[in-house]
Structure formats: structure tokens, C-alpha cells
Amino acid sequence: MNALIRISTGNHQMDEILNGGFPANSINIIMGQPGTGKTIFAEQMVFHHATDNGRTILYLTTLSEPVAKVLTYLQRFTFFDQNKVGSVVHYREIGADLARNGIGALQPCVEEAIHSIAPKIIVIDSFKALHDLAESPQEMRRMLYELTGLLSSFETTVFLVGEYTDEHSQTLPEFAIADGILQFLRSTLSTRDERFLRVLKLRGSSYLEGLHGCKITASGLDIYPRLVTPKVAESYAAEIERVSSGIDGFDELVGGGLLRGSATVVAGPAGSGKTTLGLQFALAGTKQKERSLYVNFQENPSQLARLIKFLGSDLEEIKAAGFELLYVSPVELQIDSVIVKLFGLIQEKNIKRLVIDSISDFSRASSDSDRLHDYLYSLLQHLSLKGVTTLMTYETVGILLDDGKDTASISRFSNMSDNIVLLGMGREPDFEREIRCIKARATKHDRKAHKFAITDSGIRLS
């Protein structure tokens, strides 16, 4: 069987989603409502293929924006190259011809371009607008049939861009002949918009299903493939290695230290010591020559530097020793982009200890709680295979260890975590801080509540 020849999108992550790119010489639809990023994606792909030693590219605009306006906005992106316009990338505006002569004007224009410039890629934006000019569905189908025959007889990859909806994908004829369908979506939140894409169809090829995050930046469209659970290993080598937390009395609480590659959830209310505990765990790794990554969504680097100094360390010194810090504002938090950055750092820096402070911010930033749960589960499975010992904090509402107010929310993390540790305040009159390990997988642990204090050297259990 001959290997399927593919056309790269110019984006490594998108090619990963498409299992290498779009099939060559195919007809594809890029659909989405205005502002979702579909045109930017098409333009970014066009200029990726705009090489001096390659074939030309044709970009046709119909009844959408005039070419002058398209080029004006394109200049804002770093992928745009003015020198390629007119020599490699040919823009043609056919809106006036369509308005005068109807949709039948499209095919002669495409045929003339095929014979004159022999384009490797053809983009028609917006193809959906042609439906507004068609006198009947039959005319549209006839034009589409003739156009498809023309394009199929010539070695060119075609992209039909349009403001299509899910309903259109079920009724309009171009979706029946399309080899690939890529959909862009936008979800509006209170302070920002979340953009996603998904592949609805890719004929003759596998692809990564589901929603994938994306973001419009100065370089074009950044894409974050959905995290999937790693393949199950054919055999398991049971390694019983424990790592020290660096916290006085904590290792004894969890049976002698945390197992290498395990995941621990530390849950408690604001002010109970979750960040201090997480930082101590990360700093202990640095002292033991293990690179640590601290992911934080609340304290900015300046605030964190003060806390690190309180614990007897200097931020710049521990960075030089292998401590990595990833700060993302909770206002701009997008799960997909954080996961991509996190994975990149873990691989690049050979991280062995990871602290995420906190997954409560993930929950607030996510518009889909089930998607968040699947993300975290897949993430922890990947980290376990890499031997990364992970500690995640979670903010609860209940102050007491046993008031049960957050039982349901904490239990959501039970199947994905090896250990669950609760922090809380004691009862009147002292309200001393307390800690309890309610779960430690495959470990004989202490389930009793123990008092602890936060001292100049960090958390210390009584």
C-alpha cells in the first residue's frame, strides 16, 4: 500500500492532530463562525508553503473582505511576507464577477488560474457566501460538481473557508465531497474567550479526535492538542522508591515518603498551608539534586520570592540549582496552553518533582468539568510513566478536617491520585492547624489527625 502524501499545515501541533497534515490533492473545508481563527489558520498555512523554489499559491476572495483589507490585517502577523505577495502567493478578488454573473463565474476563474500559475494550493474564502448568490440548490450542486471535477483532474490541494455551522455540515452539498473538515469554535467566558478546533473528517486517515485549544497570537494561531492517556505498558516493573518531602514529620505520615511517580492531592481552605507545603516539597527536591517545577496561578513571582525567602532560600539561587517556576495569571488561564508549556518544561529540563498550585484554578477556568477531569487524569498518567512525583493543591470551603463540606469535590480526584492529604483548622478554643492523610495507595499510612505549625523553616508536624 502506498503511503499517503500529506501537506503540512505549517504548525507542528496541528500536523500532530492530523497525523501528519492534510492529504495532498484533497478538497477540505475550514468552517467556523466569524472571529474563530479560521482565516488566520488558512493564511498561516499559505505562507508556510510560500517558498521561492516551490509552486505558487492562489487565494481567492469572494463576497467576504476585499484583498486590500485582508493584506492590511495580515501585516500584523509575523508569518506574513510582503515579498511573497504577487510572486508566490497570488490574491484575486472575484466578488464583483460573482455579483454580476452569479456563481458560474467561479469555475472559469479557477480554470484560468490553474493554466496560468499552476497553484499547489487553492484557498476560496468565503465559499459559504456563494450560497447567497445561487438561484437554487440545484444550481449550487451543479456548479460544485463541475468545480470538483476540474480540481480533481489537477494536482492541487483545495481549502474552502466559510462561516458554516453544525447545521450546514448536515445539509450543504460541499460537505459530502470534502475529504477533510476542520471546525473552529469559540466559547465566551466572563473575562475572556476560549477558542477550540476539532477535526470532523479526514478521509483515508486517522486523526486526534476531540476539542483542541487554540489562541490567536502575533505569530498566528497557536494550537494545543488535546492530552490523551498514554498507551498501557505491556509489562510493569514495580519500583518501590520513596522520595523525601523535606517536611518534618510528613514522611512518617504517608508511610515513609511519597512513592516515585505518584500523585498527591493536598486539600485545605485558604491559609491552611497548602502553598507552603508544596513549596517545601519542591525545594527539597532541588536540595536532593532533583529538578523541580512549581506551577502557580495565584502568587506572582514577587510574592512567591518572598515566601521562598521566608523558607530560608533565595529564588535566583534555587533557579540556578534546578528549580523551575511557571506562573500563569488565573485571569488568562487556559488549560490547554498550560499543559503544553508544562510538558515542554518537563521534557526539556528533566523535571522529577512537580507542584501544581492549584487545581482549583483549573476548575474555575474550565468551562467543562468533565473535560478538566479527563485532562488531569491523562496528565497524571503521563507523569507517572516519566517518573515525575506530583503534588497538587486544592482549595476547600470547609475549615475543619471532618466537616464534610468538600467530600464530593475531593472525591473526584480519588481515582487519579495515589495520596489525599487534608489540611484544616482544629476546634475551639485554639484553632490549631491539623493534617491528616486519608488515602495512601499501596501504603500503610497514619490516618490520625496531627497538629502542625508553620515555622521559619516551614511546616513542622507535632
C-alpha positions as CSV (number, residue, x, y, z in Angstrom):
1,M,0.0,0.0,0.0
2,N,1.4,3.4,-1.0
3,A,1.9,5.9,1.8
4,L,-0.5,8.8,1.9
5,I,1.3,12.0,0.8
6,R,0.4,14.9,3.1
7,I,0.5,18.7,3.1
8,S,1.9,20.2,6.2
9,T,-0.2,22.9,7.9
10,G,3.0,24.8,9.0
11,N,2.1,24.1,12.6
12,H,3.7,21.2,14.3
13,Q,0.9,20.7,16.8
14,M,-1.8,20.8,14.1
15,D,0.2,18.3,12.0
16,E,0.2,16.1,15.1
17,I,-3.5,16.3,15.3
18,L,-3.9,15.5,11.6
19,N,-1.4,12.6,11.8
20,G,1.0,14.5,9.5
21,G,-1.1,17.0,7.7
22,F,-3.9,17.2,5.1
23,P,-3.9,14.6,2.4
24,A,-2.3,16.0,-0.8
25,N,-4.6,16.9,-3.7
26,S,-7.6,16.8,-1.4
27,I,-10.6,19.2,-1.0
28,N,-11.0,20.4,2.5
29,I,-13.5,22.7,4.4
30,I,-12.4,25.1,7.1
31,M,-15.5,26.1,8.9
32,G,-16.4,28.4,11.9
33,Q,-18.2,31.5,12.9
34,P,-16.6,34.9,12.4
35,G,-13.7,35.5,14.8
36,T,-12.9,31.9,15.5
37,G,-9.5,32.0,13.7
38,K,-10.2,30.0,10.5
39,T,-8.9,32.6,8.1
40,I,-5.7,33.2,10.1
41,F,-5.1,29.4,10.1
42,A,-5.5,29.3,6.3
43,E,-3.2,32.3,5.8
44,Q,-0.6,30.9,8.1
45,M,-0.6,27.7,6.1
46,V,-0.4,29.6,2.8
47,F,2.7,31.5,3.8
48,H,4.3,28.4,5.2
49,H,4.2,26.9,1.7
50,A,5.2,30.2,0.0
51,T,8.8,29.1,-0.9
52,D,10.7,30.5,-3.9
53,N,11.6,27.1,-5.2
54,G,8.0,25.7,-5.0
55,R,4.8,26.1,-6.9
56,T,2.6,29.1,-6.5
57,I,-0.5,29.5,-4.2
58,L,-3.9,31.0,-5.2
59,Y,-6.0,32.8,-2.6
60,L,-9.5,33.8,-3.9
61,T,-11.8,36.1,-2.0
62,T,-15.5,36.0,-2.9
63,L,-18.0,38.2,-1.1
64,S,-16.1,38.5,2.2
65,E,-13.4,41.0,2.7
66,P,-11.6,42.8,-0.2
67,V,-8.0,41.8,-0.8
68,A,-6.7,45.2,0.3
69,K,-8.3,44.8,3.7
70,V,-7.1,41.2,4.0
71,L,-3.5,42.3,3.4
72,T,-3.8,45.2,5.8
73,Y,-4.6,42.9,8.7
74,L,-2.2,40.2,7.6
75,Q,0.7,42.6,8.1
76,R,0.2,42.4,11.9
77,F,1.3,38.7,11.9
78,T,5.0,37.6,11.9
79,F,4.3,34.8,9.3
80,F,3.3,37.4,6.7
81,D,5.9,38.1,4.0
82,Q,5.2,41.0,1.7
83,N,7.9,39.9,-0.8
84,K,5.9,36.7,-1.5
85,V,2.7,38.5,-2.4
86,G,2.3,38.6,-6.2
87,S,5.2,36.4,-6.9
88,V,4.4,33.2,-4.9
89,V,1.1,34.0,-3.2
90,H,-1.5,35.3,-5.7
91,Y,-4.5,37.1,-4.3
92,R,-7.5,37.5,-6.6
93,E,-10.8,39.2,-5.7
94,I,-13.7,37.8,-7.7
95,G,-16.6,39.3,-5.7
96,A,-17.6,41.7,-8.5
97,D,-17.7,39.0,-11.1
98,L,-19.8,36.8,-8.9
99,A,-22.2,39.6,-8.2
100,R,-22.6,40.3,-12.0
101,N,-22.6,36.8,-13.4
102,G,-23.6,34.6,-10.5
103,I,-21.8,31.5,-9.1
104,G,-21.0,30.3,-12.6
105,A,-18.2,32.9,-12.7
106,L,-16.1,30.9,-10.1
107,Q,-15.1,27.9,-12.3
108,P,-13.7,29.9,-15.3
109,C,-11.6,32.0,-12.8
110,V,-10.2,28.8,-11.1
111,E,-9.6,27.1,-14.5
112,E,-7.7,30.2,-15.8
113,A,-5.5,30.3,-12.7
114,I,-4.7,26.6,-13.0
115,H,-3.5,27.0,-16.5
116,S,-1.6,30.3,-15.9
117,I,0.1,29.9,-12.5
118,A,-0.4,26.1,-11.7
119,P,-1.1,26.6,-8.0
120,K,-0.1,24.0,-5.5
121,I,-2.7,25.2,-3.0
122,I,-6.0,27.0,-3.7
123,V,-8.0,28.8,-1.0
124,I,-11.5,30.1,-1.6
125,D,-12.7,32.5,1.1
126,S,-15.6,32.5,1.7
127,F,-17.1,29.6,-0.2
128,K,-20.2,29.7,2.1
129,A,-21.1,33.1,0.6
130,L,-21.7,31.5,-2.8
131,H,-25.0,30.1,-1.4
132,D,-26.3,33.7,-1.1
133,L,-25.9,34.1,-4.9
134,A,-27.2,30.7,-6.0
135,E,-30.6,30.9,-7.6
136,S,-31.4,27.4,-6.4
137,P,-29.9,24.5,-4.5
138,Q,-29.7,22.7,-7.9
139,E,-27.6,25.4,-9.4
140,M,-25.2,25.2,-6.4
141,R,-24.9,21.4,-6.7
142,R,-24.3,21.6,-10.5
143,M,-21.5,24.2,-10.0
144,L,-20.0,22.2,-7.2
145,Y,-20.0,19.0,-9.3
146,E,-18.2,20.8,-12.2
147,L,-15.7,22.5,-9.9
148,T,-14.9,19.3,-8.2
149,G,-14.2,17.6,-11.5
150,L,-11.9,20.3,-12.5
151,L,-10.0,20.4,-9.2
152,S,-9.7,16.6,-9.1
153,S,-8.0,16.4,-12.5
154,F,-5.2,18.8,-11.4
155,E,-2.6,18.2,-8.6
156,T,-3.7,20.9,-6.2
157,T,-4.9,20.9,-2.5
158,V,-8.0,23.0,-2.0
159,F,-9.4,24.7,1.1
160,L,-12.9,26.1,1.2
161,V,-13.2,28.6,4.0
162,G,-16.7,29.6,5.3
163,E,-18.9,30.7,8.1
164,Y,-20.6,27.3,8.4
165,T,-22.5,26.0,11.4
166,D,-23.2,22.4,12.5
167,E,-26.5,22.5,10.7
168,H,-24.8,23.5,7.4
169,S,-22.5,20.4,7.7
170,Q,-25.5,18.2,7.6
171,T,-27.3,19.8,4.7
172,L,-24.9,21.6,2.3
173,P,-23.5,19.6,-0.7
174,E,-19.9,20.7,-0.3
175,F,-19.6,18.7,2.9
176,A,-20.4,15.5,1.0
177,I,-17.5,15.9,-1.4
178,A,-15.0,17.2,1.2
179,D,-12.0,15.0,2.0
180,G,-11.3,16.9,5.2
181,I,-13.4,19.1,7.5
182,L,-11.8,21.3,10.2
183,Q,-14.1,23.2,12.6
184,F,-13.2,26.3,14.6
185,L,-15.2,27.2,17.7
186,R,-15.3,30.0,20.3
187,S,-16.7,29.9,23.8
188,T,-17.3,33.2,25.6
189,L,-16.4,33.4,29.3
190,S,-16.9,36.3,31.6
191,T,-13.4,37.8,31.2
192,R,-12.1,36.2,28.0
193,D,-12.8,33.9,25.1
194,E,-11.7,30.3,24.7
195,R,-11.0,29.1,21.2
196,F,-11.1,25.4,20.1
197,L,-10.8,23.4,16.9
198,R,-11.7,19.9,16.0
199,V,-11.4,17.6,13.0
200,L,-14.8,16.3,11.8
201,K,-13.5,14.3,8.9
202,L,-10.2,13.3,7.3
203,R,-10.7,10.8,4.6
204,G,-8.4,7.8,4.4
205,S,-6.5,8.9,7.6
206,S,-6.7,8.7,11.3
207,Y,-6.6,11.9,13.4
208,L,-6.7,13.0,17.0
209,E,-10.4,13.4,17.9
210,G,-12.0,15.9,20.4
211,L,-11.6,19.6,21.1
212,H,-8.1,21.1,20.9
213,G,-7.4,24.5,22.4
214,C,-6.0,27.4,20.2
215,K,-5.1,31.0,20.7
216,I,-4.5,33.9,18.3
217,T,-1.1,35.5,18.8
218,A,1.3,37.7,16.9
219,S,2.7,34.7,15.2
220,G,-0.7,33.4,14.0
221,L,-2.6,30.6,15.6
222,D,-1.1,28.7,18.5
223,I,-2.6,25.2,18.8
224,Y,-2.6,22.9,21.8
225,P,-3.5,19.3,21.0
226,R,-5.8,17.5,23.5
227,L,-4.0,15.5,26.0
228,V,-4.7,11.8,25.7
229,T,-4.0,8.9,28.1
230,P,-0.7,7.2,27.2
231,K,-0.8,3.6,25.9
232,V,-0.7,1.0,28.7
233,A,2.7,-0.6,29.1
234,E,2.9,-4.3,28.1
235,S,4.7,-5.1,31.3
236,Y,5.2,-3.3,34.7
237,A,8.4,-3.1,36.7
238,A,7.3,-2.4,40.3
239,E,9.8,0.0,41.7
240,I,9.3,0.8,45.3
241,E,11.3,4.0,45.7
242,R,10.2,6.7,48.1
243,V,11.2,10.4,47.9
244,S,11.5,12.6,50.9
245,S,9.1,15.5,51.2
246,G,11.5,17.7,53.2
247,I,8.8,18.3,55.7
248,D,9.3,17.4,59.4
249,G,7.0,14.5,60.3
250,F,5.2,14.3,56.9
251,D,7.1,11.3,55.5
252,E,6.1,9.2,58.5
253,L,2.5,10.2,58.0
254,V,2.5,8.8,54.4
255,G,4.4,5.6,55.2
256,G,8.0,6.7,54.8
257,G,7.8,9.3,51.9
258,L,5.9,9.6,48.6
259,L,6.4,6.9,46.1
260,R,8.4,7.9,43.0
261,G,5.9,8.8,40.2
262,S,2.9,9.1,42.5
263,A,0.4,11.9,42.6
264,T,-0.8,13.6,45.8
265,V,-3.7,16.0,46.3
266,V,-3.3,18.3,49.3
267,A,-6.7,19.9,50.1
268,G,-7.5,22.6,52.5
269,P,-9.0,26.1,53.0
270,A,-7.3,29.4,52.4
271,G,-4.5,29.9,54.8
272,S,-4.1,26.3,55.9
273,G,-0.6,26.0,54.5
274,K,-1.0,24.3,51.1
275,T,1.4,26.6,49.2
276,T,4.0,26.3,51.9
277,L,3.8,22.5,51.9
278,G,4.0,22.5,48.1
279,L,7.0,24.8,48.0
280,Q,8.8,22.8,50.7
281,F,8.3,19.7,48.6
282,A,9.7,21.3,45.5
283,L,12.6,22.9,47.4
284,A,13.5,19.6,49.0
285,G,13.9,18.1,45.5
286,T,16.3,20.9,44.5
287,K,18.4,20.2,47.6
288,Q,18.4,16.5,46.7
289,K,19.6,17.2,43.1
290,E,16.2,16.6,41.6
291,R,14.9,19.3,39.2
292,S,11.6,20.6,40.4
293,L,8.9,22.6,38.6
294,Y,6.4,24.8,40.6
295,V,3.3,25.8,38.6
296,N,1.5,28.6,40.2
297,F,-1.7,30.5,39.4
298,Q,-2.2,32.8,42.4
299,E,1.0,34.3,43.9
300,N,3.0,36.2,41.2
301,P,6.8,35.6,41.1
302,S,7.4,38.5,43.5
303,Q,5.1,37.2,46.1
304,L,6.5,33.7,45.7
305,A,10.0,35.0,46.1
306,R,9.1,36.4,49.5
307,L,7.7,33.1,50.6
308,I,10.7,31.3,49.4
309,K,12.9,33.7,51.3
310,F,10.8,33.1,54.4
311,L,11.6,29.4,54.0
312,G,15.3,30.2,54.0
313,S,16.1,30.1,50.3
314,D,16.8,32.6,47.5
315,L,14.8,32.4,44.3
316,E,17.7,33.1,42.0
317,E,20.0,30.7,43.8
318,I,17.5,27.8,43.7
319,K,16.8,28.5,40.0
320,A,20.5,28.0,39.3
321,A,20.2,24.7,41.2
322,G,17.4,23.4,39.1
323,F,14.2,25.0,40.4
324,E,11.8,26.0,37.6
325,L,8.8,28.3,38.1
326,L,5.8,28.6,35.7
327,Y,3.4,31.4,36.6
328,V,0.1,31.9,34.8
329,S,-2.4,34.5,35.8
330,P,-5.7,32.9,36.8
331,V,-7.5,35.6,34.7
332,E,-5.8,34.4,31.5
333,L,-5.6,30.7,32.4
334,Q,-6.3,28.3,29.5
335,I,-5.8,24.6,30.4
336,D,-4.6,23.5,27.0
337,S,-1.8,26.1,26.7
338,V,-0.6,25.5,30.3
339,I,-0.4,21.7,29.7
340,V,1.7,22.2,26.5
341,K,4.1,24.6,28.4
342,L,4.3,22.2,31.4
343,F,5.0,19.2,29.2
344,G,7.7,21.1,27.3
345,L,9.5,22.1,30.5
346,I,9.3,18.6,32.0
347,Q,10.9,17.1,28.9
348,E,13.4,19.9,28.3
349,K,14.6,20.3,32.0
350,N,14.2,16.6,33.0
351,I,11.8,17.5,35.8
352,K,11.4,14.9,38.6
353,R,9.1,16.8,41.0
354,L,6.1,18.8,40.0
355,V,3.8,21.0,42.1
356,I,0.6,22.4,40.7
357,D,-0.8,25.2,42.9
358,S,-3.7,24.8,42.5
359,I,-6.1,22.6,40.5
360,S,-8.9,24.7,42.0
361,D,-7.9,27.4,39.5
362,F,-8.1,24.8,36.7
363,S,-11.6,24.1,37.8
364,R,-12.6,27.7,37.8
365,A,-11.0,28.4,34.4
366,S,-12.6,25.3,32.7
367,S,-16.0,25.6,31.0
368,D,-16.3,21.8,31.0
369,S,-15.7,20.0,34.3
370,D,-15.7,16.5,32.6
371,R,-13.0,17.7,30.1
372,L,-11.0,19.0,33.0
373,H,-11.2,15.7,34.8
374,D,-10.1,13.8,31.7
375,Y,-7.2,16.2,31.2
376,L,-5.9,15.8,34.7
377,Y,-6.3,12.0,34.6
378,S,-4.3,11.8,31.3
379,L,-1.7,14.3,32.6
380,L,-1.0,12.3,35.8
381,Q,-0.7,9.0,33.8
382,H,1.9,10.6,31.5
383,L,3.8,12.0,34.6
384,S,3.7,8.6,36.3
385,L,5.3,6.9,33.2
386,K,8.0,9.6,33.3
387,G,8.7,9.0,37.0
388,V,7.6,12.5,38.0
389,T,6.4,12.8,41.6
390,T,3.5,15.2,41.6
391,L,1.8,17.2,44.3
392,M,-1.4,19.2,43.6
393,T,-3.1,21.6,45.9
394,Y,-6.9,22.1,46.1
395,E,-8.7,24.8,47.9
396,T,-11.7,23.7,50.0
397,V,-14.5,25.6,51.7
398,G,-14.7,23.7,55.0
399,I,-12.3,24.8,57.7
400,L,-12.4,21.7,59.9
401,L,-10.9,18.4,58.7
402,D,-14.1,16.4,59.3
403,D,-17.0,18.8,58.5
404,G,-17.6,17.0,55.2
405,K,-18.4,20.1,53.1
406,D,-16.0,19.3,50.3
407,T,-16.2,15.5,50.4
408,A,-17.9,15.3,46.9
409,S,-15.4,17.7,45.2
410,I,-12.3,16.0,46.7
411,S,-13.6,12.5,45.8
412,R,-13.5,13.5,42.1
413,F,-9.7,13.3,42.4
414,S,-9.6,10.0,44.2
415,N,-9.3,7.7,41.2
416,M,-6.5,9.8,39.7
417,S,-4.4,10.4,42.9
418,D,-2.3,8.0,44.9
419,N,-2.5,10.1,48.1
420,I,-5.0,12.5,49.5
421,V,-3.9,14.8,52.4
422,L,-6.3,17.1,54.2
423,L,-5.3,20.4,55.9
424,G,-7.6,22.2,58.2
425,M,-8.1,24.1,61.5
426,G,-8.8,22.5,64.8
427,R,-11.8,23.3,67.0
428,E,-12.2,26.0,69.6
429,P,-10.5,27.4,71.6
430,D,-7.1,27.1,69.9
431,F,-8.0,26.5,66.2
432,E,-4.6,24.9,65.7
433,R,-3.8,23.7,62.2
434,E,-4.2,20.0,61.6
435,I,-3.2,17.5,58.9
436,R,-4.5,14.0,58.0
437,C,-3.7,11.5,55.3
438,I,-7.0,9.9,54.3
439,K,-5.6,7.9,51.4
440,A,-2.2,6.4,50.5
441,R,-2.4,3.8,47.8
442,A,-0.4,0.6,48.4
443,T,0.9,2.1,51.6
444,K,0.4,1.6,55.3
445,H,-0.2,5.1,56.5
446,D,-1.2,7.1,59.6
447,R,-4.9,8.1,59.3
448,K,-4.9,10.2,62.5
449,A,-5.2,13.9,62.6
450,H,-1.9,15.6,63.7
451,K,-1.3,19.2,64.7
452,F,1.3,21.2,62.8
453,A,2.8,24.6,62.8
454,I,4.3,26.9,60.1
455,T,7.7,28.0,61.4
456,D,10.7,29.9,59.9
457,S,11.8,26.6,58.3
458,G,8.4,25.6,57.0
459,I,5.7,23.1,58.1
460,R,6.6,21.0,61.2
461,L,4.3,18.3,62.5
462,S,4.0,17.9,66.2
